[in-house]
Amino acid sequence: QVQLRESGGGLVQPGASLRLSCEVSGGTFSRYSLAWFRHTPGQERKFVAAFNYRNGASYYEDRAKGRFTISRDGAKKTMFLQMNNLNSDDTAIYYCAADSGIILSSLRQPGQWDYWGQGTQVTVSP
């Protein structure tokens, strides 16, 4: 059973940076695609970024490109999301997700991911 635990969220001012972490336990770390989603009240979880282990490529939502970077540390079995130049629209609960069998065309669909963490709150406010 794969378990995910996020950390690194907090309250920051506009323009600041945060690095979120997602520790993965159980399963074979290198055989899982990993992703970040965000959730705000009244909305569905939205795709932020993903790493596809099958082709080694990373994918981002348009508003994250150039500001956010997804990365992994296999030795620590941890995924990161470096978020720079944050703004109020980035305020949300951020969740990490993992799946060993997800296909490329489904990466952006939250319902297609098998495992989820509990989330970490990111608040961007003056």
N, C-alpha and C positions, 0 to 999 in steps of 0.2 A: 504494500500500500504506500503510495507516494504521499508525502506531506509537504506542504509549502508554508513558509512563514516569512511574511514581509516585515520590513522595518525601515526606518529612515525618514518617515514622514514628519511634518511639523508645520509651524506657522512661520512664514517668511514674507518679506516685503517684495513688491514688484521689482523685477530685475535680478532677484537673487537666484541662487542655485541650490539644488538638493540632489542627493544621490540616494535612491531607493535600493534596497537589497531584498533578495528573495532566496532564502536558504531552502534547499531541496534535500529531503531525506527519503530513503526507500527508492528502489528502482535503480537503474543504471543511468547516471546523470547525462552521459554523452549520447544516450539514445532517446532523449526527450527534446521535442520542440518546446520552447518556452515563450511566454508572451506577457505583456502588461496590458491591462484594461483599466478604464476609469469609470466611476459611477457617481452621478449626482442625483439628488432626490427627484423622483418623477420621470427619470429617463432610464433607458436600458444601458447596460454596460457597453462602453464604446472602446473600440480597439485603439491602442496607442502604439505599440511596437511588438515585434516578434522576431525570434530567431528560429529558423527552420534547420534542424540538425541534418536533414537529408541532403540539402545542397549547400549548407554553411552560410546561407544568406540571411540578411536582416531586412526587415520591412517596417515601415513607419506610416502612421496616418499623416496626412498632408500638413497639418498644423504642428506636427512634432519634428518634421524634417528640418535639419539645420540647428535645432535647439536641443533635441533629446538624442541620447546614444544608448543603445542596448549593448550589454556585454556580458561575458560569463567568465568565471574562474572555476575550471574543472577541479582543481585541487581542493578548493573550498566548497565545491558543489553549490555555488551561489551565482545568481544572476543579478545584474545591476541595471538600473536605469538612471543615467546621469541626465538631469534636467537643468538647463540653463535658461537665463532670461525669462524667468517665470512671470506670468501675468494672472490676473484674477480669473480668467477663463480656465486656467489649469486647476483651480480649486476642485477637489473631488476626493473620493476614496479610491486609492489605486490598489488593484488586485493583480497578483501574478497567477499564471495558469501554466499547466504542463500537460503534454499529451505525447504519447509515443507513436500514434498512428495517424495523426491529423494530416490531411493533404493540403497542398499549397493553396488551393482555391478556397479553403475553409478557415484559413488562419485568422481572418478578421471577424469571424462569427463566434460570439461567446458561447453559444449553445453547443459548439463542436468540441470544446475542450473538456477533458475528463477531470482534471484535478485543479483545485483552487485554494489559495490562501485565505486568510481572514481579512485582509485588507489593511492599508495604512492611510491615515488621513493626511492630505496635503491641503493647506490653506494659504492662499496668497492674498495678503491684505496690507494696506499701508499702515 
